[in-house]
Amino acid sequence: MARLFVGLDSSTQSLSGILIDLDARKVVYDKSLNFDKTLSHYGTTNGTLRDKNPLVVHSPPLMWVEALDVLFAQMKRDGVKLDQVLAIAGSGQQHGSVYLNNQAAGVLANLNPSKSLKDNLAGIFARPTSPIWMDSSTAAECAEIREELGGIKATAQATGSDTFERFTGPQIRKFFKTEPEKYAKTTCVALVSSFMASIVAGKIAPIDHGDGAGMNLMDIKKKSWHGPAVAATADGLSAKLPPLSESWKVVGPVSAYFVRKYGLNKDALALAWSGDNPCSVIGLGLIESGMVAISLGTSDTLFGYMKNCRVDEHGEGHVFGAPTGDYMTLICFKNGSLAREKVCDLYGLDWDGFNCALTSTVAGNKGGIMLPWFEAEIVPRVNKPGIHRFDLDPNDTSANCRAIVEAQMMAMRLHSQWMGVKPQRIYATGGASGNAAILQVMADVMNCPVLRIEVTKSAALGAALRAAHGWLAHEGKAPSWDKIVRGFSDPIPGSEIKPSLKAAKAYDKLIEKYAKCEKQALK
Ligand code: XUL
């Protein structure tokens, strides 16, 4: 009989479910529910509720709950063999928090299949909405917690990251300060991931080390709650945090609700969920040192596996737990596709014209450099947006196209040095990864082969693979991660782009100038 595993992904805009057949090494079912369309009665825009204050971004947790029912009903209708599923794991958008009251544990343990999940769970929230990762309204709380912990370096060393507005600790602190009555009624602060796992398992689920590291509350080295960070965040918080666990923790058998309502196997295991980035690390098969992915999206993100814990003392990058039990890094550059598009617009080019400009100019751009901070930048920390040019004629269209891509890649190289890992292979994903001219600059600047990988649902796939790993480990058949991921996320054949030796040499020199330019602009 086929060994089937489900991976769910509760992301900002949708809930996805995929089913993998481990032996066939195939995704055999794949469905996504868009929240705005399928559950329009929550009135979300791109899955979020907007406030008068543009910095405040929340989502209704009951929408995520209802989506789970809709998705399972759809899977049943589509004939998914739910009775053969051996385990379920999941992925959640990172950092978002769900505030549960003292009814929650009892209700979760006794879900009534003749009612909807929404009707079962409507009364368990101490806060009706959940702040999510897009919320950046906690600058004051970030500063307060950082100061208590002794500054940027100390905070990063303690928790794996400096305090960030979207991270859960600062969000909890804001709730504690501004809504003390509701905070007092909160008996459990869950993450999106652990909340969804709690529904599937029918009990309060632990927070795994991957997602726990995105809270500014977990001791990144010991992987336990960090006493001083918890104390600096909110009074009485320690008693409200669920336990931490490895990502392969079996929370229990799946809740009888899903067995009776959707025909799930009663022995199917409900595993801990993790964050979407830790899950994507597995979904993309990044399980060895030197394996790095660069996602070229609205923002550009560099992330990868890391064997030993090493933090960025400048506080720009993050260290999370990896589902393998090791670590992963993540660095987010805000001016990604957004900035590339701005340059196209500025010079009246389409993408063909932009690529033509890239291929008709030489590596190193004759020393011309642009700092493309069209928007406030995360890495390096730039609060005041602005474009800076050094030895670069603003009227030279081609040189400006090359300059922006070189700057983005040099920023990635420079600001990932703290990881102490020289990438051996870079997997390029995301919208702009189809652009070979951009990938060539990436390969040359990083001096490393770049391969394209197209896994549209890397987080859901990673969750399904974690389910397989967790089930096998539970059976005592401790598998190697290599065996688990093999064949699921291979790079596109023939997509490898090799660095040119000559170009790589030019960038070894140019990056020194680039670093000086950054310093000067940041003064
Ligand atoms: C990572 C982050 C985002 C969310 C997206 O730190 O904030 O990638 O996880 O869901």
Residues whose N, C-alpha, C, O or C-beta is under 5 A from the ligand:
A	BS01	XUL	Q93 Q94 W133 D276
